[in-house]
Amino acid sequence: MKYSVEFRPAALRNMKKFPKRVLVRIKKRIDELAIQLPDPKITKMKGKNPYHKVRCGDYRILYEIHSDELCILIVKVGHRKDVYRNLIHLH
């Protein structure tokens, strides 16, 4: 089952700053997510939040799964050292 992919505006703005080779890898990984979601039990982040994460080299893609709409919402994309900051303010 193929999921549609939507982006939060801040995630798109942030991605424009990445080097082109990193951006190509991230887009490929997001396309893979849309085709085949990894096990949500493995990707779910700890705590009481709706977020899941997936690795893409030194970068992380944080997303929400909306199963009822068959949609993946990309919440934040960034380097692993600072992608987890300010997550509370996103929801």
N, C-alpha and C positions, 0 to 999 in steps of 0.2 A: 504494500500500500504506500503510495507516494504522498508525502506531506508537502504542503505549500510552505514557503519560507517568507517570513516578514521580518523587518528590521525596525528597531527603535531608531528614531532620527539621530540620537546621540551616538549610537553604535556605528551608523554609517559615516558620520562626521569623523569619528575617531579612526575608522579604517582608512580614510583618505590620507592619513599621516604615515602609514606604513610603507616600507620599501616595496617596490613592485613584486619582487620575487616572493616576499612573505605574503603579500596580498593574493597572489596566484594560488599559493598553497592553502590559504584560509578559504578562499572561494571553492576550491576543489573539495575541501573537508566539509563545508556546508552543503554542497551538492550531494556528497555521500550521506550526510545526515538525513537529507530529504528522502533519499531512496531507501535507506535502511537505518532505522534508529537503533543505537546500541541499547542494551538492556537498561531501562530506567533505574533499576535497583542499584546498578553499578555507577551510573553517572550522576545520581541525585546528590546534591550537596548537603552537608550536615546542617542541622538546625531546622527551624520552622520557617522555611522559605520554599517557593515553588521552583527554584533554579536547578538546572543540571549543568554539568561542565564536560567539555571534551578537549583533549590536548591537540595541539597542532604545532609541534616543535616546542619552542620556548613561549609560544602564545597559547592563550586559552579562549575558548568560545563559550560564553555563558548563555543559556537559553531556557525558555519555558516550553513545555509541551502542552498543547491544547488538543487533546484527543478527540473531543466532540466535534471540532472544526477541522480536524486533520491539518493542523497548523503548528509550525515551530516558530516561536518569536525569539529572534536573536536580541538579547538584552544588552550584552556588552562583549567586546572583543578587545583583548589587550595582552601586553607582556605579562608573564606569570608573576613578576615581582610586584606589580601594582594593580592587576585586574580585579582583585578581590576587595579593594578599598571602596568605601561608600556604597556598598550593595544595598544597604537598608533603604536608601533614598530612592531606589529604582522602582519599587513596587507601589 
